[in-house]
Amino acid sequence: MRHQKKQSFIVVKKTFEDIFKTDLLDETYTKEEVINILNNLERVLTNEMKCELSAFTNTNLLMMYQFFQQAEKWHLRLNADISEMQNKEMLQEMEKIESSYDIMSRTLERKKLLPITDHITNDFAEMLHKRLEQLESHNSKLEKDLKYLENNCNELNKEKQALKLLIEENDKKINSHKNLIETEVQTQNIFQEKPNDHTECQITANKLENELTIAQSQITLANLELERKFNDTAAYINMKNIITKKNEQVRELRDRLLVYEKEDNEDNILPS
């Protein structure tokens, strides 16, 4: 920028020299001639300043483009504070730096900036990619654990529904057993009231007794099945406890993941 400023001064000086050599050759000039000379000078200087300012703006834009491109590769977030452009203290510091530039240029060795693809950038980007891969792997593991726990919960809910249906069926069988007992009592009452119909009552009693035996055996089997299912509920309780612990672990791991993401975001913010 300092070099370009010097070049602009040289161009302005050369423009005036050209005017002196080409247009100011006579000793006297009319008013119109002076106006024409000044207009030509204004036009030349205006065009020259437009070119210089355009080149200056384009150079700054290209430099900022490189900065943002490099920041994007580093996964950084740049925030520009426009209000600092009018900071008088900073502007005074810049003037001091510019005034002492000649002394610094004599004492310091000129060095070029490293390109964007230097080894430091590559190492930093590689470290960020490794960190992202670790977080993605950890997140995938958490998702698998969560899916496994959800499947276990669904299976336990199905077993709970099956036990509920079995209890309802057992209640129906118990009610049926009660009805058979009532029928047997009624039959015994009829047998006592009508001793003459002993044969018919005996047949009826045998039939009811067979039905009662079948019903009792069914009830016994149902009770055994129910008892086996209820014994399995201990596993249900244990599994419920395991699921509770797993949910706590998942919540803890999610909290840790949020902390890691927050730390990464804070580390990636470049102070203005």
N, C-alpha and C positions, 0 to 999 in steps of 0.2 A: 504493500500500500504506500509506503514511503517512496519507493522508487516511482510508482505511478504518479504520485503527487509532484515529484520533481520533473517528470516528463511533461506533465500538464503545464507547469510553469515555463518550461523550455518552449513548448508549442506557442503559448501566449506571447512570450518574448519574441519568438521568431515571426509571429504574425505582425507585430508592430514594426519589426525590422523590415519586413517586406513592404509594408505601407510606406515607410520612410524612403525605401529605395526605388519604389515604382511610382507612387502617387505624389509624393512631396518633393518634386524636382524643381518646381517654379518658385519664385520669390513671393509672388502674390497670388491669392486665390479669391474667387467670388464666394458669396454665401452658399450658393447652390453646389459649388464644387466641394466646399467643406462638408456640407450635409451629405453629399454622395460618398465622400471618403469615410465619414463616420458610419454611415449606413452599411457600407461594404465591410468595414471593420466589425460592426456589430453582428452582421450575418456570419462572417467567418468564425468569430469567437463563439457565437451561439451554437453553430454546428459542431465546433470542436468540443464544447462543454457537453453537448448532448451525447456525443460519442464516448467521451471519457466517463461520464456518469453512468451511461448504459453498461459500459464494460465493468465499471466498479460494482454496479448492482448485480450483474450476472456472475461476477467472480464470487461475491458474497453468497449468492444463492447456491452456487455449486459447492462452496465450502460447507454451508449448512446441510446441503443434501448428503454430503459425505459423512458429516457428524451423525445425522439421524440414521443413515444406513448402517453405520457402525454400531450405534446404540441398539438398533433393532436386532442385530446379530448377537448382541450381549444380553438381550431381553431386559433392557433398561427403559425407564420412562423419564423423558426430559421435559421439564416445565420451564418455559421462558417467562421471566418477569419483565414486561414492557416498561413498567414504571421506573425500573433501575436505569433505563436509557437516559433519563433526565437527572440522574443523581450527580449533583455538583461536585461532591467530594471525589466520587469515582472519576469524573471527567478531569478534575485537577490532577489526580494521580496518573491518568493517561497522558496528560500534557508533560508531567515530570518524566514519565517513561520515554516519551518521544524525544524530549530534550536531551536525555542521557543515552539515547540510542547509539550515538556515534561512539561514545566511550565504551559502551558494552560491546559493540561490534568489533572494536579493536582488541579487547581483552578476551572475549569468548570465542571459542571455535564454532564455526557454523556447522550445524547438523541438520539433516533432513528428518522429517517425521517418519516413523516406521509405517509401512503400508498397513491396510486393514487386515490383511491375512498374515500378520506376524505371529510368532509362536505364542506370545502372551495371550492374544485374542483366541487362538485355537485352544490353548489349555483351558482358558476360562469357559469357553463355549462347551468344551468336552465335559468339564465339571458340571455345568448346568444340565447338560443332556443326561449325564449319569444320575444326577439328583432327580430329574423328572422321571427317569425310568424306574428308580427305586420307589418313588411315590405312586406311580401307576401300578407297579407290581403289588405294593402294599394295599392299594385300593382294590385291586382285583381279588386279593386274598380275603379282604373283608367282605366283599360282595359274595364270594363263594360260601364263607361261613354263615352269612346272613341267610342265603338261600337254603343252606343245609338246616338251619334252625327253623326256618319257615316250613320246610317239608316235614320236620319232626312234629311241629305243632299241628299241622294238618292231619298227620297220622294219628296223633293223640286225640284230636277232635273226632275222627272217624271211630276210634275205639270207644270213646265216650258215648257216641250215638248208638253204637252196637250194644253196649251195656244197658243203655236206657231202653232200647227195644226188647232186650232179653228180660229185663225186669218187668216190662209191661206184659210180655207173654207169660211170664211166671205168675203174675197176678191173675191173669185170665185163667190159667190152669188151677190156681188155688181156689178161685171162685167156682170153677167147674167141680172141683173136689168137694167143696161145701155143698153144692147142689146134689151131688151123688149121696153124700151123707144124709142130707135131708130126705132124699128119696128112699134111702134104706130105712130110716126111722119111720117114714110113712108106711113102708111095706111091712115092717114089723108090727106096727099098729093094726094094719089091715089083717095080718095073720092072727093076731090076738083076738080081733073082733069077729073073724069068720073062721072058726076052727074046722068047719065042714069043707071049706075050699082049700084044704091043706096042700093038695097036689099042685093046684094052679099057683098058689102062693110060693110053694117051694121052687117051682120052675122060674117064677119071676125073681125070687130071691137069688137063685143061682146065677141068673143072667146079670142081675145088678151087681152081684158079688164079683163076677168076672170083669164087668166094666169098671168096678171099683179097683180091682187088682191092676188092670191096665192103666187106669188113671194114676194110681199110686206109683207104679213103676215109671210112668212118664214124669210125674212130679219129682221122683227121686233123681232121675237123670237130669231134669231141669235144675234141681238144686245143686247137683254135682257140677254141672256146667256153670251155673251162677257162682258157685263157690270158687271154681277155677278162674273165672273172669275177675272176681273180686280179689283173688290172690294176685292177679296181674296188675291191679291198681297200685300196688306198692311200686312197681316199676314205673307206673305213670307218675306217681309222686316224685320219684327220684329223677325221672326225665324232666319234670317240671322244674325241679331245683337246678338241674344242669342248664336248662334253657335260660333260667333267670340269671345264672352266673355268666352264661355266654352273652346275654344281652348287655350285662354290665361291662363285659370286656369289649364288646362292639362299641358301646357308647364311649368308653375310655379311649379306644383306638381312634374313633372319629374325632374326639376332642384333641388328641395328639396330632392328628392329620390337619385339623384346622389351625393349630398352633404353628405347625411346620409351614403351611401355606402363608400364614400371616407373617412369619419371619422371612420367608422368601420375598414377599411383596415389599416388606420394609427394607430388605437388603438391596432390592432392585431399584429403589427410588433414589435418584441422584439429586442431592440438595441443590436448590437454585442459588 
